[in-house]
């Protein structure tokens, strides 16, 4: 029986029939369906529609009719069973059940495989058992499904194999839907126990707070929080949690990614405490502390951090210092050493050196820098501890000066002993000689010899008196007991008179003496005795250190508000390194015991002190081998209600002669 004989035409109705012809409708569906349709009888194809022809890639229905269904399939199905065997199983199953739906791999005429969804239906037609097969190509859907399954498997693998703590929860009631192994390990529950729990069981927050947070997450489609959870052993853990909504099988769930930050928080708390402690140490340190980096050329970069004491000592605000480099804080004459010190630090990792920094108001500060280099965020950074050693430097300088002063005093006492001993030896020697002559009663002790011996003793007595006077006066000045007797006096006359009084002595040395002045008279307040002593000391030194044939010039110059008195010689001069110390106590240009000229080393110091008691100044200009020039400057001022002192003038001549004998006592000797 042919298939078409099974159906009657759709417009044919049995006589008296008024119902719809369902066989006709089925036939129309069979023929016009976009799905492939096959009719099987005795497990062979007895009919098919045009869609089936196209479905399998044939040219006509005739090529399909009479064939076995498994021939439209590859030899083996996806489960490894032969298509013939598995196909017969499917047909047997539908014969028992009446219908069956399954997926099957078919192939086209060209051998191309594709997935199809097959629906088999048993149709009893006119006593025959016919199976209707409806086939739908699901290759594309299957591909999508496989991709989705692969993705699902991928994300499931990510979820379960992730080291981050992850869980899924129902936002409506807080029930935990799934957790990964990391969550089980962290919270201390096995997965089965977890799946019976609620987020309320692990959170320390109130129920109201929990569901408020859930609503916040749903509203913002994801949110980041810091919370506290309780694990199985009761311990409270600090957690950082990111939660967001996710749809799983048309159900909205909340996923949560959790990080345990308990140790991090403890570390941060400890770091904050440590930072606070070291910040206090940093800013309360007695030393200045600087932190700075280096530029691309390995030169000192800008200051990154500085402590409070540095701001205070240097006089800058912190904001100002952070715009500067350490190079700028060095005084200009020390900046040339900065590159060298920087190289040492970069090479050795540390260095200690001294330099001089300057404050905002240009005050100099001697410092010792202890610098160490370390890495900060991958960059070379220098930490410099800067100690103010100004006081230490001053102490060391004072110590050096004290040691030098003690040495000078030792040399002075050695020299003064010589200065005392020499005239005393001469006096005692002369007395012994006179005593010997008296004892022998010979004629050597005549008037001429006695006068010579007396002059010799007087000269050396003057040397002793000069030495004693200088020591007494310098002691008085140091202790503040020396008083200048200020009088209104003609300084021009005083200096000229003293200069001319020593002319005879100068001539015996074959030295020229010149006095010159640009004014004839200048009355000013001074101590005539002290000024005589000053001028005589300068003249004595000039004579002492000027060789025969040389010249000494005394010049007075009016400079308006003060008088300048200069004593210039063409003597041996003073070494440059001695000029700064020539007026210091106990200093001598030649301090050996075998020196060419006598002297205690306190004459110029006393001279300077006497000038300063007049509110004046004294300085020296000299060139070795060419001579020296001592310049005195005295202020022009008058004593109130005092005229020029006539008493001094009456006694001046006698006093002057005695002073000359005393001041020149170590220059001239009496021939024996």
VOMARVEX-397033 format. One record per residue (C-alpha): residue in one letter; x, y, z. Coordinates in steps of 0.25 Angstrom, whole numbers, plus 5000, padded with zeros to 4 digits. Layout:
! VOMARVEX-397033
AXYZ/...
This chain:
! VOMARVEX-397033
X500050005000/X500650134996/X500650255005/X499850344997/X498750234998/X498650255012/X498150395011/X496950445004/X496950574997/X496650695006/X495450734999/X494850594999/X493750575010/X493050445013/X491650455010/X490950525021/X492250565028/X492350705034/X493650695041/X495050745037/X495850645030/X497050635039/X497750535030/X497850645019/X498350745030/X499450655034/X499850635019/X499950775017/X500850795029/X501650675025/X501850735011/X502050885015/X502850875028/X504150935028/X504650825036/X505050695030/X503950585030/X504150435028/X503150325028/X503750185033/X503150055031/X503849925035/X505050015038/X505150065023/X504850205018/X503450195010/X503250345009/X503950485011/X503650625009/X504450725000/X505050785013/X505650645016/X506250645002/X506950775004/X507250745018/X508150625014/X508650685001/X507950594991/X507350634978/X506050554979/X505150484988/X505450354980/X506850354985/X506350344999/X505250244998/X505450105002/X506750135009/X507050095023/X507050215033/X508450185039/X509050205025/X508750355027/X509750355039/X511150335041/X511650205045/X511850235059/X511050335068/X511650425079/X511450315090/X512350225082/X511150125078/X510950095063/X509850175057/X509150045052/X509149985066/X508750115073/X507750145062/X507050015064/X506950035079/X506250165076/X505250105067/X505049995077/X504850095088/X503750175080/X503050045077/X502950025092/X502650165096/X501950225085/X502850345083/X504250385086/X505150505085/X506650505084/X507850565078/X508550495066/X509750525057/X509350515042/X510150535030/X509850585016/X509950525003/X511350585002/X511750525016/X511650655024/X511250625038/X510250715046/X509350705059/X507850685058/X506750675068/X505950555064/X504450535069/X503950395066/X502450365067/X501750235065/X500550245055/X499550135054/X498950155040/X497950055035/X498549945043/X499949975039/X501050015049/X501650145043/X502750225049/X502750375047/X504150445048/X504250595049/X505650645048/X506150785052/X507650835049/X508150875063/X509650895058/X509651035061/X508851025074/X509750915078/X510950995075/X510451105084/X510051005095/X511450945094/X512051085095/X511151115107/X511450985114/X512951015112/X512851155117/X512051095129/X513050995131/X514151095130/X513451195140/X513151075149/X514651035149/X515051185152/X514051185163/X514451055170/X515951065167/X516151215170/X517051245182/X516151365185/X515051335195/X513651325187/X512251295190/X510851315184/X509651355192/X508151375190/X507951525192/X506451505196/X506751425208/X508251415210/X508451265208/X509751215203/X509651155189/X511051115186/X512451135192/X513851095186/X514951015194/X515651145197/X514351195205/X514351055212/X515751065216/X515651205221/X514351195229/X514651055234/X513350985229/X513250875219/X512450905206/X511150825210/X511050895224/X511251025216/X510151005207/X509150995219/X509651125225/X509251275223/X510151395222/X509551435235/X510351315241/X511651365237/X511451515238/X511651595251/X510751705246/X509251715250/X508251655241/X507751795237/X509151835233/X509351705225/X508051725217/X508351875216/X509651845210/X509051745200/X508051845195/X509151945193/X509951845185/X508751815176/X508451965174/X509851995170/X510051865163/X511351845171/X511951905183/X513251895191/X513251875206/X514151855218/X513451765228/X513651665239/X513351515238/X513351405249/X513951275245/X513651135250/X514551145262/X513951275267/X515151365262/X514751495256/X515451525243/X515551665236/X515051645221/X515051725209/X513851685200/X513351715186/X511951675184/X511151685171/X509851625165/X509951515155/X508851435148/X508951285149/X507851205141/X506951325141/X507151345156/X507851465162/X508851435172/X509951515179/X511451475177/X512451515187/X513951515185/X514651525199/X516051555203/X516551525217/X517151655222/X517351625236/X518851615236/X518951735226/X518151815236/X519051775248/X520251805239/X519651945236/X519351965250/X520751935254/X521252015242/X520452135246/X520952125261/X522352105256/X522252215246/X521652305257/X522852265266/X523852295255/X523252415251/X523352465265/X524752425266/X524952485252/X524452625256/X524852625270/X526352585267/X527352685271/X528052675258/X527552725244/X527052605236/X526852615220/X526352515210/X526652545196/X526752465183/X527652475171/X527352525157/X527552455144/X529052495144/X529252445158/X529352585163/X528652625177/X527152645174/X526152725182/X525952705196/X524752595199/X524652615214/X525252695225/X525052695240/X524552815248/X525952845254/X526552865240/X525452965237/X525753035251/X527253045249/X527253085235/X526153185236/X525253125225/X523853075224/X523752925221/X523052965208/X524253045204/X525252935207/X524452835199/X524652925186/X526152925189/X527352835187/X528452805198/X529452875188/X528653005190/X528852995205/X530352995204/X531153125205/X531653165192/X533153135195/X532752995199/X531852955187/X533052905179/X533152785188/X531752745186/X531952655174/X533152585180/X532352555193/X531152505184/X532052415176/X532652355190/X531152325194/X530752265181/X532052175181/X532152135195/X530652145200/X531052235211/X531952355215/X532352445226/X532852585223/X532852725228/X532352845221/X531752985223/X530253015221/X529653145221/X528353195227/X527253275220/X527853405226/X529253355221/X529853315234/X530853205233/X530753075241/X531852975241/X531252835240/X531652685240/X530852605230/X530652455232/X529952415219/X529452275215/X528752225202/X527652125201/X526552085192/X525152145193/X524152095182/X525252055173/X525952185174/X527252225180/X526952315192/X527952385202/X527752395217/X528652505222/X528752535237/X529352675239/X529952715252/X530252855255/X531752855260/X531853005260/X532053005275/X532952885274/X533752955264/X533853075272/X534252995284/X535352925276/X535753055271/X535853115285/X536552985290/X537553005278/X537653155282/X537853115297/X538953015293/X539553115284/X539453215295/X540053125305/X541153095296/X541353245294/X541353265309/X542353155310/X543253225299/X542953355306/X543453315319/X544653255313/X544853385306/X544553465318/X545553385326/X546553415316/X546153565316/X546253575331/X547553485332/X548353565321/X548353705327/X548453645341/X549653565337/X550253695331/X549953765344/X550553655353/X551753645344/X552053785344/X551953795359/X552853665361/X553853735352/X553753865360/X553853785373/X555053705367/X555753835364/X555553885378/X556053765384/X557353765376/X557553915378/X558053925364/X557854055356/X556853995346/X555754055355/X555854195350/X554854305348/X554654275333/X554454125336/X553454155347/X552654245337/X552654135327/X552254025337/X551154115343/X550654145329/X550653995326/X549853965338/X548854075336/X548554035322/X548253895326/X547453945338/X546654025328/X546453895320/X545953825333/X545053945336/X544453945322/X544153805323/X543553815337/X542753935333/X542153865321/X541853745329/X541153835340/X540353915329/X539953795321/X539453725334/X538653855338/X538053865324/X537553715325/X536953735338/X536353865335/X537153955345/X537954035335/X537454175334/X537854265323/X538054415327/X537254485316/X537654625313/X537454725302/X538854725295/X539454765282/X539754625276/X540554685264/X541554755274/X541554625283/X541954535271/X542854625265/X543654655278/X543754505281/X544254475267/X545254585267/X545754545281/X546254405275/X546954465263/X548254455270/X548054305273/X547554285259/X548854355253/X549754255261/X549054145253/X549354215240/X547854215237/X547054335231/X545954395239/X544854485233/X543654555240/X542554615231/X541154665234/X540054725226/X539554815238/X540354895248/X539454875260/X538354785265/X537854785279/X537154665283/X536854575296/X537954475298/X538854425309/X540254485306/X541054385313/X540354275307/X540454335293/X541954365295/X542154215299/X541354165286/X542154255277/X543454215284/X543154075283/X542854085268/X544154165266/X544954065274/X544453945266/X544654025253/X546154055257/X546353905262/X545953845249/X546453945239/X547853925234/X548854035232/X548554125220/X547054105222/X546054215225/X544954235235/X543854335232/X542754385242/X541554455235/X540354515241/X539154535233/X537754605236/X536654515231/X535454605236/X534854535248/X536154465252/X537654475251/X538554375244/X540054355249/X540854255241/X542254205244/X542954145231/X544254075230/X545054015219/X545453895228/X545353745227/X543853745227/X542853645232/X542553515226/X541053515221/X540653395230/X541053475242/X540353605239/X539053555245/X539753515258/X540753625260/X539953695270/X539553575278/X540153555292/X541553485293/X541653485278/X543053515271/X543453505257/X544753445261/X544553355274/X545753275275/X546753295286/X547853325276/X547053435269/X547753565264/X546953665273/X546453665287/X545053675291/X543953615300/X542853605290/X541853695297/X542253825292/X541253835280/X540153765288/X540353875299/X540353985288/X539053925282/X538353925295/X538854075298/X538254115285/X536954045287/X536854115301/X536854245292/X535654185284/X536754175272/X537254065263/X538554015258/X538853935246/X540153895239/X540453885224/X541753805221/X542553735210/X543653645213/X544953705210/X544453835207/X543953895220/X542753915229/X541754025231/X540954045244/X539754135243/X539054195256/X537654255255/X537154345266/X535854405267/X535854555268/X535054595281/X535254695293/X535154685308/X534154775313/X534654905321/X536154855319/X537154945313/X538554895308/X539254845321/X540454925324/X540954835335/X541254725325/X541954825316/X542954865327/X543254725331/X543154665317/X544654685313/X545254615325/X544154505324/X544454485309/X545954465311/X545654355322/X544654285313/X545654285301/X546654225310/X545654125315/X545054095301/X546354085294/X547154015304/X547153885296/X547653955284/X548854035288/X550053985296/X551154055302/X552554015297/X553453955307/
